[in-house]
Amino acid sequence: MTNSRIIHAAISAKDKTTFERDGYHLVRPLFSEEEAAHWRNQINAVFDFPAEPDAAAKIAGATHTLADGVTTTENFWPVIFNERLLATVRALIGNEIRYTQHSDLHINLPGGRWHRDNANRDYGVGPDWDETEQPYRVVRVAIYLSDHNESNSSLVVLPGSHRRETRRARTEYVIWNKLRGFLRRRGRNNLLSHHFLTTPRHVLRTQPGDCVIFDQRLMHAGGVIHGPEPKYAIYLSFGIDNQHSRNHRAFFLDRPTYSPNLPVALRARLSENGLLLEDASETIQP
Ligand SMILES: O=C(O)CCC(=O)C(=O)O
């Protein structure tokens, strides 16, 4: 790819250092209020809901998710090729980025367990944690489209957990997750906020159009939701052109809900834009 196509993102040297240290970067906002409304309505259309303002009553607090929805729904492809997003990801992890798929569309995903999104989720165990040959540079892009004040939309992260984990922190999230599982089975998930005692946590209270770019190994949880408006989010993923990115994509493609074959037109566009992750082990169907 030639440098002439690379536009510059508003990332300072300090932002980059903070991203390396904490494992996430907040773009506030990536999308304007109008663009966020457009994307909420695109998500409404995917789930056969009317456009705003009628959608909220039809959704009625229920959860709707479409795994790999960005990849499989052409209307969302502009998000993959958003110049500012691409420039920001390049500034954070390196110029040779590729689309690593692992996308989702969410309405009202409820408060979640503490977890990582990478393939080898136990700290220090497996190839994701071995950077002796190649750096791990795979990021999840979470685009939030709802106002914290109306939906309680938030993402809670444990800064630095992509690089280290104490035994006490591990014990603590295991306990919180057990407690959440217990309450969830009794329909009381919302009772439990995402506290953390043994290591600091950051609560990112989102506004429409905010985008969090985070190392897939970062420990995080979707915040508890409540309020009159639904919480909407779009997720996707990029990584630099190396084996870690291939492992990541392969891990998700193994799931029945992910699309093993990229749509032909998307594959062509990714290729034209230098974003196609070539994988020799992949079988491409005509
Ligand atoms: O609700 C959220 O935004 C968090 C979702 C999440 O943790 C995930 O998809 O891995």
The ligand as an SDF file (V2000), in Angstrom:
LIG
                    3D

 10  9  0  0  0  0  0  0  0  0999 V2000
  -21.7170   -4.3920   25.6860 O   0  0  0  0  0  0  0  0  0  0  0  0
  -20.5970   -4.1670   25.2780 C   0  0  0  0  0  0  0  0  0  0  0  0
  -20.3360   -3.1590   24.6870 O   0  0  0  0  0  0  0  0  0  0  0  0
  -19.5100   -5.1570   25.4970 C   0  0  0  0  0  0  0  0  0  0  0  0
  -19.6000   -6.2840   24.5650 C   0  0  0  0  0  0  0  0  0  0  0  0
  -18.4550   -7.2110   24.7380 C   0  0  0  0  0  0  0  0  0  0  0  0
  -17.8280   -7.2540   25.7580 O   0  0  0  0  0  0  0  0  0  0  0  0
  -18.0550   -8.0590   23.6350 C   0  0  0  0  0  0  0  0  0  0  0  0
  -18.7410   -8.1110   22.6040 O   0  0  0  0  0  0  0  0  0  0  0  0
  -16.9930   -8.6900   23.7610 O   0  0  0  0  0  0  0  0  0  0  0  0
  1  2  2  0
  2  3  1  0
  2  4  1  0
  4  5  1  0
  5  6  1  0
  6  7  2  0
  6  8  1  0
  8  9  2  0
  8 10  1  0
M  END
$$$$
